């Protein structure tokens, strides 16, 4: 995953962080990244993600690699209010 992000970033003269944020921005309109930072340089870098346009092929490649990552563990504690709300 990291190598693919770096490859896309190099081709777009962007940083890997900008590619990751651009991917989130390319999802549904109600999904919004909320990156945290303590340095103005990182804030400026993050803001640059809005100018990064991922092609349909790049999005497909990223989603394909993401789909192959095995997730382990529960997102919410078992029987918690949040788990019950989501049915997971």
PDB file of N, CA, C and O in Angstrom:
ATOM      1  N   UNK A   1       0.824  -1.181   0.000  1.00  0.00           N
ATOM      2  CA  UNK A   1       0.000   0.000   0.000  1.00  0.00           C
ATOM      3  C   UNK A   1       0.873   1.251   0.000  1.00  0.00           C
ATOM      4  O   UNK A   1       0.654   2.182  -0.775  1.00  0.00           O
ATOM      5  N   UNK A   2       1.859   1.250   0.880  1.00  0.00           N
ATOM      6  CA  UNK A   2       2.744   2.412   0.991  1.00  0.00           C
ATOM      7  C   UNK A   2       3.485   2.660  -0.312  1.00  0.00           C
ATOM      8  O   UNK A   2       3.623   3.803  -0.748  1.00  0.00           O
ATOM      9  N   UNK A   3       3.964   1.582  -0.935  1.00  0.00           N
ATOM     10  CA  UNK A   3       4.697   1.744  -2.192  1.00  0.00           C
ATOM     11  C   UNK A   3       3.807   2.316  -3.288  1.00  0.00           C
ATOM     12  O   UNK A   3       4.251   3.157  -4.069  1.00  0.00           O
ATOM     13  N   UNK A   4       2.562   1.872  -3.353  1.00  0.00           N
ATOM     14  CA  UNK A   4       1.627   2.407  -4.349  1.00  0.00           C
ATOM     15  C   UNK A   4       1.362   3.885  -4.094  1.00  0.00           C
ATOM     16  O   UNK A   4       1.349   4.680  -5.033  1.00  0.00           O
ATOM     17  N   UNK A   5       1.153   4.258  -2.845  1.00  0.00           N
ATOM     18  CA  UNK A   5       0.912   5.669  -2.509  1.00  0.00           C
ATOM     19  C   UNK A   5       2.124   6.513  -2.878  1.00  0.00           C
ATOM     20  O   UNK A   5       1.980   7.600  -3.436  1.00  0.00           O
ATOM     21  N   UNK A   6       3.320   6.014  -2.569  1.00  0.00           N
ATOM     22  CA  UNK A   6       4.544   6.754  -2.920  1.00  0.00           C
ATOM     23  C   UNK A   6       4.669   6.915  -4.437  1.00  0.00           C
ATOM     24  O   UNK A   6       5.047   7.981  -4.924  1.00  0.00           O
ATOM     25  N   UNK A   7       4.349   5.849  -5.180  1.00  0.00           N
ATOM     26  CA  UNK A   7       4.435   5.898  -6.649  1.00  0.00           C
ATOM     27  C   UNK A   7       3.471   6.949  -7.203  1.00  0.00           C
ATOM     28  O   UNK A   7       3.849   7.755  -8.053  1.00  0.00           O
ATOM     29  N   UNK A   8       2.249   6.940  -6.728  1.00  0.00           N
ATOM     30  CA  UNK A   8       1.260   7.922  -7.194  1.00  0.00           C
ATOM     31  C   UNK A   8       1.706   9.333  -6.807  1.00  0.00           C
ATOM     32  O   UNK A   8       1.595  10.264  -7.604  1.00  0.00           O
ATOM     33  N   UNK A   9       2.206   9.484  -5.592  1.00  0.00           N
ATOM     34  CA  UNK A   9       2.660  10.793  -5.121  1.00  0.00           C
ATOM     35  C   UNK A   9       3.788  11.339  -5.993  1.00  0.00           C
ATOM     36  O   UNK A   9       3.790  12.517  -6.351  1.00  0.00           O
ATOM     37  N   UNK A  10       4.728  10.492  -6.325  1.00  0.00           N
ATOM     38  CA  UNK A  10       5.848  10.920  -7.172  1.00  0.00           C
ATOM     39  C   UNK A  10       5.346  11.389  -8.532  1.00  0.00           C
ATOM     40  O   UNK A  10       5.806  12.407  -9.050  1.00  0.00           O
ATOM     41  N   UNK A  11       4.415  10.659  -9.102  1.00  0.00           N
ATOM     42  CA  UNK A  11       3.870  11.016 -10.410  1.00  0.00           C
ATOM     43  C   UNK A  11       3.062  12.297 -10.413  1.00  0.00           C
ATOM     44  O   UNK A  11       2.871  12.910 -11.463  1.00  0.00           O
ATOM     45  N   UNK A  12       2.590  12.704  -9.256  1.00  0.00           N
ATOM     46  CA  UNK A  12       1.765  13.915  -9.168  1.00  0.00           C
ATOM     47  C   UNK A  12       2.486  15.061  -8.466  1.00  0.00           C
ATOM     48  O   UNK A  12       1.891  16.104  -8.194  1.00  0.00           O
ATOM     49  N   UNK A  13       3.770  14.862  -8.175  1.00  0.00           N
ATOM     50  CA  UNK A  13       4.546  15.863  -7.441  1.00  0.00           C
ATOM     51  C   UNK A  13       3.809  16.252  -6.157  1.00  0.00           C
ATOM     52  O   UNK A  13       3.653  17.429  -5.832  1.00  0.00           O
ATOM     53  N   UNK A  14       3.368  15.228  -5.450  1.00  0.00           N
ATOM     54  CA  UNK A  14       2.625  15.411  -4.199  1.00  0.00           C
ATOM     55  C   UNK A  14       3.308  14.583  -3.119  1.00  0.00           C
ATOM     56  O   UNK A  14       4.236  13.824  -3.400  1.00  0.00           O
ATOM     57  N   UNK A  15       2.849  14.732  -1.901  1.00  0.00           N
ATOM     58  CA  UNK A  15       3.379  13.924  -0.811  1.00  0.00           C
ATOM     59  C   UNK A  15       2.451  12.727  -0.584  1.00  0.00           C
ATOM     60  O   UNK A  15       1.284  12.765  -0.974  1.00  0.00           O
ATOM     61  N   UNK A  16       2.959  11.679   0.039  1.00  0.00           N
ATOM     62  CA  UNK A  16       2.087  10.553   0.371  1.00  0.00           C
ATOM     63  C   UNK A  16       0.882  10.977   1.223  1.00  0.00           C
ATOM     64  O   UNK A  16      -0.219  10.458   1.041  1.00  0.00           O
ATOM     65  N   UNK A  17       1.086  11.902   2.134  1.00  0.00           N
ATOM     66  CA  UNK A  17      -0.028  12.381   2.956  1.00  0.00           C
ATOM     67  C   UNK A  17      -1.095  13.036   2.083  1.00  0.00           C
ATOM     68  O   UNK A  17      -2.289  12.854   2.321  1.00  0.00           O
ATOM     69  N   UNK A  18      -0.676  13.787   1.085  1.00  0.00           N
ATOM     70  CA  UNK A  18      -1.638  14.427   0.190  1.00  0.00           C
ATOM     71  C   UNK A  18      -2.419  13.393  -0.613  1.00  0.00           C
ATOM     72  O   UNK A  18      -3.609  13.575  -0.871  1.00  0.00           O
ATOM     73  N   UNK A  19      -1.756  12.313  -1.008  1.00  0.00           N
ATOM     74  CA  UNK A  19      -2.445  11.247  -1.746  1.00  0.00           C
ATOM     75  C   UNK A  19      -3.477  10.589  -0.839  1.00  0.00           C
ATOM     76  O   UNK A  19      -4.607  10.342  -1.262  1.00  0.00           O
ATOM     77  N   UNK A  20      -3.102  10.307   0.393  1.00  0.00           N
ATOM     78  CA  UNK A  20      -4.039   9.685   1.331  1.00  0.00           C
ATOM     79  C   UNK A  20      -5.257  10.576   1.561  1.00  0.00           C
ATOM     80  O   UNK A  20      -6.390  10.096   1.567  1.00  0.00           O
ATOM     81  N   UNK A  21      -5.023  11.862   1.750  1.00  0.00           N
ATOM     82  CA  UNK A  21      -6.138  12.796   1.959  1.00  0.00           C
ATOM     83  C   UNK A  21      -6.970  12.950   0.686  1.00  0.00           C
ATOM     84  O   UNK A  21      -8.195  13.054   0.751  1.00  0.00           O
ATOM     85  N   UNK A  22      -6.308  12.965  -0.466  1.00  0.00           N
ATOM     86  CA  UNK A  22      -7.043  13.076  -1.733  1.00  0.00           C
ATOM     87  C   UNK A  22      -7.934  11.852  -1.927  1.00  0.00           C
ATOM     88  O   UNK A  22      -9.039  11.964  -2.459  1.00  0.00           O
ATOM     89  N   UNK A  23      -7.454  10.680  -1.495  1.00  0.00           N
ATOM     90  CA  UNK A  23      -8.277   9.473  -1.601  1.00  0.00           C
ATOM     91  C   UNK A  23      -9.536   9.619  -0.747  1.00  0.00           C
ATOM     92  O   UNK A  23     -10.633   9.287  -1.198  1.00  0.00           O
ATOM     93  N   UNK A  24      -9.386  10.109   0.474  1.00  0.00           N
ATOM     94  CA  UNK A  24     -10.555  10.310   1.340  1.00  0.00           C
ATOM     95  C   UNK A  24     -11.509  11.320   0.702  1.00  0.00           C
ATOM     96  O   UNK A  24     -12.724  11.119   0.699  1.00  0.00           O
ATOM     97  N   UNK A  25     -10.957  12.396   0.166  1.00  0.00           N
ATOM     98  CA  UNK A  25     -11.792  13.422  -0.478  1.00  0.00           C
ATOM     99  C   UNK A  25     -12.528  12.877  -1.701  1.00  0.00           C
ATOM    100  O   UNK A  25     -13.580  13.397  -2.071  1.00  0.00           O
ATOM    101  N   UNK A  26     -11.984  11.839  -2.329  1.00  0.00           N
ATOM    102  CA  UNK A  26     -12.606  11.261  -3.530  1.00  0.00           C
ATOM    103  C   UNK A  26     -13.742  10.290  -3.188  1.00  0.00           C
ATOM    104  O   UNK A  26     -14.416   9.782  -4.084  1.00  0.00           O
ATOM    105  N   UNK A  27     -13.948  10.040  -1.914  1.00  0.00           N
ATOM    106  CA  UNK A  27     -15.028   9.148  -1.488  1.00  0.00           C
ATOM    107  C   UNK A  27     -16.349   9.922  -1.502  1.00  0.00           C
ATOM    108  O   UNK A  27     -16.442  10.966  -2.148  1.00  0.00           O
ATOM    109  N   UNK A  28     -17.322   9.449  -0.830  1.00  0.00           N
ATOM    110  CA  UNK A  28     -18.634  10.111  -0.779  1.00  0.00           C
ATOM    111  C   UNK A  28     -18.498  11.555  -0.291  1.00  0.00           C
ATOM    112  O   UNK A  28     -17.598  11.873   0.486  1.00  0.00           O
ATOM    113  N   UNK A  29     -19.394  12.415  -0.751  1.00  0.00           N
ATOM    114  CA  UNK A  29     -19.293  13.845  -0.423  1.00  0.00           C
ATOM    115  C   UNK A  29     -19.441  14.130   1.069  1.00  0.00           C
ATOM    116  O   UNK A  29     -19.001  15.176   1.545  1.00  0.00           O
ATOM    117  N   UNK A  30     -20.051  13.216   1.803  1.00  0.00           N
ATOM    118  CA  UNK A  30     -20.229  13.447   3.237  1.00  0.00           C
ATOM    119  C   UNK A  30     -19.073  12.877   4.067  1.00  0.00           C
ATOM    120  O   UNK A  30     -19.068  13.002   5.291  1.00  0.00           O
ATOM    121  N   UNK A  31     -18.107  12.259   3.409  1.00  0.00           N
ATOM    122  CA  UNK A  31     -16.915  11.764   4.102  1.00  0.00           C
ATOM    123  C   UNK A  31     -15.838  12.833   4.009  1.00  0.00           C
ATOM    124  O   UNK A  31     -15.419  13.216   2.916  1.00  0.00           O
ATOM    125  N   UNK A  32     -15.400  13.306   5.155  1.00  0.00           N
ATOM    126  CA  UNK A  32     -14.454  14.417   5.203  1.00  0.00           C
ATOM    127  C   UNK A  32     -13.266  14.042   6.083  1.00  0.00           C
ATOM    128  O   UNK A  32     -13.453  13.603   7.218  1.00  0.00           O
ATOM    129  N   UNK A  33     -12.044  14.210   5.573  1.00  0.00           N
ATOM    130  CA  UNK A  33     -10.880  13.920   6.416  1.00  0.00           C
ATOM    131  C   UNK A  33     -10.708  15.011   7.474  1.00  0.00           C
ATOM    132  O   UNK A  33     -10.965  16.187   7.219  1.00  0.00           O
ATOM    133  N   UNK A  34     -10.278  14.608   8.639  1.00  0.00           N
ATOM    134  CA  UNK A  34     -10.001  15.557   9.715  1.00  0.00           C
ATOM    135  C   UNK A  34      -8.577  15.277  10.206  1.00  0.00           C
ATOM    136  O   UNK A  34      -8.387  14.666  11.258  1.00  0.00           O
ATOM    137  N   UNK A  35      -7.583  15.728   9.439  1.00  0.00           N
ATOM    138  CA  UNK A  35      -6.198  15.456   9.847  1.00  0.00           C
ATOM    139  C   UNK A  35      -5.782  16.369  11.001  1.00  0.00           C
ATOM    140  O   UNK A  35      -6.169  17.535  11.067  1.00  0.00           O
ATOM    141  N   UNK A  36      -5.007  15.820  11.878  1.00  0.00           N
ATOM    142  CA  UNK A  36      -4.480  16.621  12.980  1.00  0.00           C
ATOM    143  C   UNK A  36      -3.035  16.993  12.705  1.00  0.00           C
ATOM    144  O   UNK A  36      -2.309  16.240  12.056  1.00  0.00           O
ATOM    145  N   UNK A  37      -2.627  18.116  13.180  1.00  0.00           N
ATOM    146  CA  UNK A  37      -1.239  18.529  13.001  1.00  0.00           C
ATOM    147  C   UNK A  37      -0.863  19.535  14.076  1.00  0.00           C
ATOM    148  O   UNK A  37      -1.723  20.211  14.641  1.00  0.00           O
ATOM    149  N   UNK A  38       0.411  19.623  14.347  1.00  0.00           N
ATOM    150  CA  UNK A  38       0.922  20.600  15.307  1.00  0.00           C
ATOM    151  C   UNK A  38       1.843  21.620  14.638  1.00  0.00           C
ATOM    152  O   UNK A  38       2.322  22.557  15.277  1.00  0.00           O
ATOM    153  N   UNK A  39       2.078  21.421  13.348  1.00  0.00           N
ATOM    154  CA  UNK A  39       3.016  22.290  12.641  1.00  0.00           C
ATOM    155  C   UNK A  39       2.329  22.932  11.447  1.00  0.00           C
ATOM    156  O   UNK A  39       1.565  22.284  10.732  1.00  0.00           O
ATOM    157  N   UNK A  40       2.604  24.190  11.245  1.00  0.00           N
ATOM    158  CA  UNK A  40       2.002  24.933  10.141  1.00  0.00           C
ATOM    159  C   UNK A  40       2.403  24.319   8.800  1.00  0.00           C
ATOM    160  O   UNK A  40       1.618  24.334   7.852  1.00  0.00           O
ATOM    161  N   UNK A  41       3.624  23.777   8.716  1.00  0.00           N
ATOM    162  CA  UNK A  41       4.074  23.164   7.464  1.00  0.00           C
ATOM    163  C   UNK A  41       3.192  21.976   7.093  1.00  0.00           C
ATOM    164  O   UNK A  41       2.870  21.778   5.921  1.00  0.00           O
ATOM    165  N   UNK A  42       2.808  21.199   8.080  1.00  0.00           N
ATOM    166  CA  UNK A  42       1.944  20.044   7.823  1.00  0.00           C
ATOM    167  C   UNK A  42       0.529  20.487   7.469  1.00  0.00           C
ATOM    168  O   UNK A  42      -0.129  19.854   6.644  1.00  0.00           O
ATOM    169  N   UNK A  43       0.064  21.549   8.075  1.00  0.00           N
ATOM    170  CA  UNK A  43      -1.251  22.095   7.732  1.00  0.00           C
ATOM    171  C   UNK A  43      -1.261  22.523   6.266  1.00  0.00           C
ATOM    172  O   UNK A  43      -2.197  22.216   5.529  1.00  0.00           O
ATOM    173  N   UNK A  44      -0.225  23.226   5.856  1.00  0.00           N
ATOM    174  CA  UNK A  44      -0.130  23.667   4.464  1.00  0.00           C
ATOM    175  C   UNK A  44      -0.033  22.471   3.524  1.00  0.00           C
ATOM    176  O   UNK A  44      -0.637  22.468   2.452  1.00  0.00           O
ATOM    177  N   UNK A  45       0.727  21.453   3.929  1.00  0.00           N
ATOM    178  CA  UNK A  45       0.826  20.237   3.120  1.00  0.00           C
ATOM    179  C   UNK A  45      -0.549  19.581   2.987  1.00  0.00           C
ATOM    180  O   UNK A  45      -0.957  19.195   1.891  1.00  0.00           O
ATOM    181  N   UNK A  46      -1.252  19.459   4.098  1.00  0.00           N
ATOM    182  CA  UNK A  46      -2.581  18.845   4.076  1.00  0.00           C
ATOM    183  C   UNK A  46      -3.537  19.615   3.176  1.00  0.00           C
ATOM    184  O   UNK A  46      -4.311  19.009   2.435  1.00  0.00           O
ATOM    185  N   UNK A  47      -3.494  20.918   3.230  1.00  0.00           N
ATOM    186  CA  UNK A  47      -4.369  21.733   2.397  1.00  0.00           C
ATOM    187  C   UNK A  47      -4.106  21.510   0.908  1.00  0.00           C
ATOM    188  O   UNK A  47      -5.012  21.644   0.085  1.00  0.00           O
ATOM    189  N   UNK A  48      -2.865  21.171   0.568  1.00  0.00           N
ATOM    190  CA  UNK A  48      -2.515  20.913  -0.826  1.00  0.00           C
ATOM    191  C   UNK A  48      -3.223  19.698  -1.397  1.00  0.00           C
ATOM    192  O   UNK A  48      -3.268  19.526  -2.615  1.00  0.00           O
ATOM    193  N   UNK A  49      -3.775  18.857  -0.543  1.00  0.00           N
ATOM    194  CA  UNK A  49      -4.479  17.657  -1.014  1.00  0.00           C
ATOM    195  C   UNK A  49      -5.710  18.009  -1.838  1.00  0.00           C
ATOM    196  O   UNK A  49      -6.117  17.220  -2.690  1.00  0.00           O
ATOM    197  N   UNK A  50      -6.306  19.160  -1.610  1.00  0.00           N
ATOM    198  CA  UNK A  50      -7.501  19.527  -2.383  1.00  0.00           C
ATOM    199  C   UNK A  50      -7.174  19.753  -3.851  1.00  0.00           C
ATOM    200  O   UNK A  50      -8.067  19.701  -4.697  1.00  0.00           O
ATOM    201  N   UNK A  51      -5.916  20.002  -4.166  1.00  0.00           N
ATOM    202  CA  UNK A  51      -5.508  20.224  -5.550  1.00  0.00           C
ATOM    203  C   UNK A  51      -5.069  18.935  -6.243  1.00  0.00           C
ATOM    204  O   UNK A  51      -4.794  18.940  -7.443  1.00  0.00           O
ATOM    205  N   UNK A  52      -5.003  17.842  -5.504  1.00  0.00           N
ATOM    206  CA  UNK A  52      -4.593  16.558  -6.073  1.00  0.00           C
ATOM    207  C   UNK A  52      -5.827  15.849  -6.618  1.00  0.00           C
ATOM    208  O   UNK A  52      -6.776  15.583  -5.880  1.00  0.00           O
ATOM    209  N   UNK A  53      -5.811  15.551  -7.884  1.00  0.00           N
ATOM    210  CA  UNK A  53      -6.919  14.848  -8.528  1.00  0.00           C
ATOM    211  C   UNK A  53      -6.451  13.445  -8.899  1.00  0.00           C
ATOM    212  O   UNK A  53      -5.550  13.275  -9.721  1.00  0.00           O
ATOM    213  N   UNK A  54      -7.066  12.458  -8.292  1.00  0.00           N
ATOM    214  CA  UNK A  54      -6.736  11.074  -8.589  1.00  0.00           C
ATOM    215  C   UNK A  54      -7.569  10.598  -9.768  1.00  0.00           C
ATOM    216  O   UNK A  54      -8.765  10.877  -9.848  1.00  0.00           O
ATOM    217  N   UNK A  55      -6.935   9.884 -10.675  1.00  0.00           N
ATOM    218  CA  UNK A  55      -7.648   9.351 -11.835  1.00  0.00           C
ATOM    219  C   UNK A  55      -8.506   8.155 -11.401  1.00  0.00           C
ATOM    220  O   UNK A  55      -8.267   7.570 -10.344  1.00  0.00           O
ATOM    221  N   UNK A  56      -9.491   7.799 -12.207  1.00  0.00           N
ATOM    222  CA  UNK A  56     -10.275   6.597 -11.889  1.00  0.00           C
ATOM    223  C   UNK A  56      -9.387   5.352 -11.741  1.00  0.00           C
ATOM    224  O   UNK A  56      -9.648   4.503 -10.890  1.00  0.00           O
ATOM    225  N   UNK A  57      -8.352   5.246 -12.559  1.00  0.00           N
ATOM    226  CA  UNK A  57      -7.444   4.103 -12.463  1.00  0.00           C
ATOM    227  C   UNK A  57      -6.675   4.115 -11.142  1.00  0.00           C
ATOM    228  O   UNK A  57      -6.521   3.076 -10.501  1.00  0.00           O
ATOM    229  N   UNK A  58      -6.198   5.283 -10.743  1.00  0.00           N
ATOM    230  CA  UNK A  58      -5.477   5.383  -9.465  1.00  0.00           C
ATOM    231  C   UNK A  58      -6.397   5.034  -8.298  1.00  0.00           C
ATOM    232  O   UNK A  58      -5.999   4.321  -7.377  1.00  0.00           O
ATOM    233  N   UNK A  59      -7.627   5.540  -8.342  1.00  0.00           N
ATOM    234  CA  UNK A  59      -8.590   5.209  -7.286  1.00  0.00           C
ATOM    235  C   UNK A  59      -8.858   3.705  -7.262  1.00  0.00           C
ATOM    236  O   UNK A  59      -8.931   3.098  -6.194  1.00  0.00           O
ATOM    237  N   UNK A  60      -9.004   3.114  -8.438  1.00  0.00           N
ATOM    238  CA  UNK A  60      -9.243   1.680  -8.527  1.00  0.00           C
ATOM    239  C   UNK A  60      -8.059   0.896  -7.968  1.00  0.00           C
ATOM    240  O   UNK A  60      -8.246  -0.071  -7.229  1.00  0.00           O
ATOM    241  N   UNK A  61      -6.848   1.308  -8.316  1.00  0.00           N
ATOM    242  CA  UNK A  61      -5.646   0.633  -7.813  1.00  0.00           C
ATOM    243  C   UNK A  61      -5.563   0.726  -6.291  1.00  0.00           C
ATOM    244  O   UNK A  61      -5.271  -0.262  -5.616  1.00  0.00           O
ATOM    245  N   UNK A  62      -5.823   1.917  -5.757  1.00  0.00           N
ATOM    246  CA  UNK A  62      -5.789   2.093  -4.301  1.00  0.00           C
ATOM    247  C   UNK A  62      -6.857   1.246  -3.628  1.00  0.00           C
ATOM    248  O   UNK A  62      -6.583   0.581  -2.629  1.00  0.00           O
ATOM    249  N   UNK A  63      -8.062   1.263  -4.163  1.00  0.00           N
ATOM    250  CA  UNK A  63      -9.145   0.481  -3.567  1.00  0.00           C
ATOM    251  C   UNK A  63      -8.866  -1.017  -3.665  1.00  0.00           C
ATOM    252  O   UNK A  63      -9.207  -1.773  -2.755  1.00  0.00           O
ATOM    253  N   UNK A  64      -8.246  -1.449  -4.771  1.00  0.00           N
ATOM    254  CA  UNK A  64      -7.911  -2.855  -4.927  1.00  0.00           C
ATOM    255  C   UNK A  64      -6.915  -3.289  -3.859  1.00  0.00           C
ATOM    256  O   UNK A  64      -7.095  -4.330  -3.226  1.00  0.00           O
ATOM    257  N   UNK A  65      -5.873  -2.503  -3.659  1.00  0.00           N
ATOM    258  CA  UNK A  65      -4.875  -2.836  -2.640  1.00  0.00           C
ATOM    259  C   UNK A  65      -5.513  -2.799  -1.249  1.00  0.00           C
ATOM    260  O   UNK A  65      -5.246  -3.671  -0.422  1.00  0.00           O
ATOM    261  N   UNK A  66      -6.342  -1.807  -0.994  1.00  0.00           N
ATOM    262  CA  UNK A  66      -7.012  -1.718   0.305  1.00  0.00           C
ATOM    263  C   UNK A  66      -7.896  -2.927   0.572  1.00  0.00           C
ATOM    264  O   UNK A  66      -7.967  -3.406   1.703  1.00  0.00           O
ATOM    265  N   UNK A  67      -8.563  -3.419  -0.449  1.00  0.00           N
ATOM    266  CA  UNK A  67      -9.474  -4.548  -0.266  1.00  0.00           C
ATOM    267  C   UNK A  67      -8.741  -5.830   0.112  1.00  0.00           C
ATOM    268  O   UNK A  67      -9.352  -6.766   0.628  1.00  0.00           O
ATOM    269  N   UNK A  68      -7.447  -5.878  -0.141  1.00  0.00           N
ATOM    270  CA  UNK A  68      -6.665  -7.078   0.161  1.00  0.00           C
ATOM    271  C   UNK A  68      -6.000  -7.038   1.534  1.00  0.00           C
ATOM    272  O   UNK A  68      -5.360  -8.006   1.944  1.00  0.00           O
ATOM    273  N   UNK A  69      -6.150  -5.931   2.239  1.00  0.00           N
ATOM    274  CA  UNK A  69      -5.579  -5.821   3.583  1.00  0.00           C
ATOM    275  C   UNK A  69      -6.533  -6.487   4.565  1.00  0.00           C
ATOM    276  O   UNK A  69      -7.714  -6.148   4.636  1.00  0.00           O
ATOM    277  N   UNK A  70      -6.002  -7.432   5.312  1.00  0.00           N
ATOM    278  CA  UNK A  70      -6.829  -8.146   6.283  1.00  0.00           C
ATOM    279  C   UNK A  70      -6.971  -7.305   7.553  1.00  0.00           C
ATOM    280  O   UNK A  70      -5.980  -6.903   8.163  1.00  0.00           O
ATOM    281  N   UNK A  71      -8.198  -7.054   7.928  1.00  0.00           N
ATOM    282  CA  UNK A  71      -8.501  -6.302   9.140  1.00  0.00           C
ATOM    283  C   UNK A  71      -8.778  -7.307  10.254  1.00  0.00           C
ATOM    284  O   UNK A  71      -9.559  -8.241  10.072  1.00  0.00           O
ATOM    285  N   UNK A  72      -8.147  -7.118  11.389  1.00  0.00           N
ATOM    286  CA  UNK A  72      -8.415  -8.019  12.503  1.00  0.00           C
ATOM    287  C   UNK A  72      -8.906  -7.210  13.695  1.00  0.00           C
ATOM    288  O   UNK A  72      -8.537  -6.050  13.876  1.00  0.00           O
ATOM    289  N   UNK A  73      -9.733  -7.839  14.490  1.00  0.00           N
ATOM    290  CA  UNK A  73     -10.267  -7.163  15.664  1.00  0.00           C
ATOM    291  C   UNK A  73     -11.551  -6.426  15.340  1.00  0.00           C
ATOM    292  O   UNK A  73     -11.886  -6.193  14.178  1.00  0.00           O
ATOM    293  N   UNK A  74     -12.243  -6.072  16.375  1.00  0.00           N
ATOM    294  CA  UNK A  74     -13.507  -5.368  16.241  1.00  0.00           C
ATOM    295  C   UNK A  74     -13.266  -3.864  16.232  1.00  0.00           C
ATOM    296  O   UNK A  74     -12.335  -3.370  16.869  1.00  0.00           O
ATOM    297  N   UNK A  75     -14.101  -3.152  15.517  1.00  0.00           N
ATOM    298  CA  UNK A  75     -14.004  -1.699  15.493  1.00  0.00           C
ATOM    299  C   UNK A  75     -14.495  -1.125  16.818  1.00  0.00           C
ATOM    300  O   UNK A  75     -13.926  -0.175  17.355  1.00  0.00           O
ATOM    301  N   UNK A  76     -15.563  -1.725  17.328  1.00  0.00           N
ATOM    302  CA  UNK A  76     -16.152  -1.287  18.595  1.00  0.00           C
ATOM    303  C   UNK A  76     -16.123  -2.442  19.588  1.00  0.00           C
ATOM    304  O   UNK A  76     -16.165  -3.602  19.179  1.00  0.00           O
ATOM    305  N   UNK A  77     -16.053  -2.149  20.876  1.00  0.00           N
ATOM    306  CA  UNK A  77     -16.110  -3.225  21.861  1.00  0.00           C
ATOM    307  C   UNK A  77     -17.405  -4.028  21.703  1.00  0.00           C
ATOM    308  O   UNK A  77     -18.472  -3.458  21.478  1.00  0.00           O
ATOM    309  N   UNK A  78     -17.302  -5.327  21.821  1.00  0.00           N
ATOM    310  CA  UNK A  78     -18.454  -6.212  21.674  1.00  0.00           C
ATOM    311  C   UNK A  78     -19.542  -5.800  22.662  1.00  0.00           C
ATOM    312  O   UNK A  78     -19.263  -5.516  23.827  1.00  0.00           O
ATOM    313  N   UNK A  79     -20.788  -5.772  22.180  1.00  0.00           N
ATOM    314  CA  UNK A  79     -21.969  -5.424  22.973  1.00  0.00           C
ATOM    315  C   UNK A  79     -21.985  -3.977  23.471  1.00  0.00           C
ATOM    316  O   UNK A  79     -22.772  -3.635  24.354  1.00  0.00           O
ATOM    317  N   UNK A  80     -21.122  -3.130  22.910  1.00  0.00           N
ATOM    318  CA  UNK A  80     -21.148  -1.718  23.302  1.00  0.00           C
ATOM    319  C   UNK A  80     -22.301  -1.023  22.571  1.00  0.00           C
ATOM    320  O   UNK A  80     -22.857  -1.567  21.617  1.00  0.00           O
ATOM    321  N   UNK A  81     -22.641   0.144  23.013  1.00  0.00           N
ATOM    322  CA  UNK A  81     -23.705   0.924  22.359  1.00  0.00           C
ATOM    323  C   UNK A  81     -23.406   1.121  20.890  1.00  0.00           C
ATOM    324  O   UNK A  81     -24.302   1.002  20.055  1.00  0.00           O
ATOM    325  N   UNK A  82     -22.145   1.424  20.557  1.00  0.00           N
ATOM    326  CA  UNK A  82     -21.777   1.675  19.158  1.00  0.00           C
ATOM    327  C   UNK A  82     -21.869   0.403  18.323  1.00  0.00           C
ATOM    328  O   UNK A  82     -22.331   0.438  17.183  1.00  0.00           O
ATOM    329  N   UNK A  83     -21.430  -0.717  18.888  1.00  0.00           N
ATOM    330  CA  UNK A  83     -21.520  -1.985  18.167  1.00  0.00           C
ATOM    331  C   UNK A  83     -22.985  -2.332  17.912  1.00  0.00           C
ATOM    332  O   UNK A  83     -23.333  -2.805  16.830  1.00  0.00           O
ATOM    333  N   UNK A  84     -23.823  -2.104  18.884  1.00  0.00           N
ATOM    334  CA  UNK A  84     -25.255  -2.397  18.719  1.00  0.00           C
ATOM    335  C   UNK A  84     -25.893  -1.500  17.677  1.00  0.00           C
ATOM    336  O   UNK A  84     -26.759  -1.948  16.926  1.00  0.00           O
ATOM    337  N   UNK A  85     -25.479  -0.230  17.615  1.00  0.00           N
ATOM    338  CA  UNK A  85     -26.035   0.693  16.612  1.00  0.00           C
ATOM    339  C   UNK A  85     -25.697   0.264  15.193  1.00  0.00           C
ATOM    340  O   UNK A  85     -26.522   0.381  14.287  1.00  0.00           O
ATOM    341  N   UNK A  86     -24.489  -0.231  15.009  1.00  0.00           N
ATOM    342  CA  UNK A  86     -24.045  -0.587  13.668  1.00  0.00           C
ATOM    343  C   UNK A  86     -24.308  -2.042  13.330  1.00  0.00           C
ATOM    344  O   UNK A  86     -24.151  -2.454  12.181  1.00  0.00           O
ATOM    345  N   UNK A  87     -24.710  -2.824  14.330  1.00  0.00           N
ATOM    346  CA  UNK A  87     -24.959  -4.242  14.086  1.00  0.00           C
ATOM    347  C   UNK A  87     -23.679  -5.040  13.952  1.00  0.00           C
ATOM    348  O   UNK A  87     -23.684  -6.135  13.389  1.00  0.00           O
ATOM    349  N   UNK A  88     -22.584  -4.503  14.464  1.00  0.00           N
ATOM    350  CA  UNK A  88     -21.286  -5.205  14.364  1.00  0.00           C
ATOM    351  C   UNK A  88     -20.691  -5.434  15.725  1.00  0.00           C
ATOM    352  O   UNK A  88     -19.607  -6.008  15.837  1.00  0.00           O
TER     353      UNK A  88
END
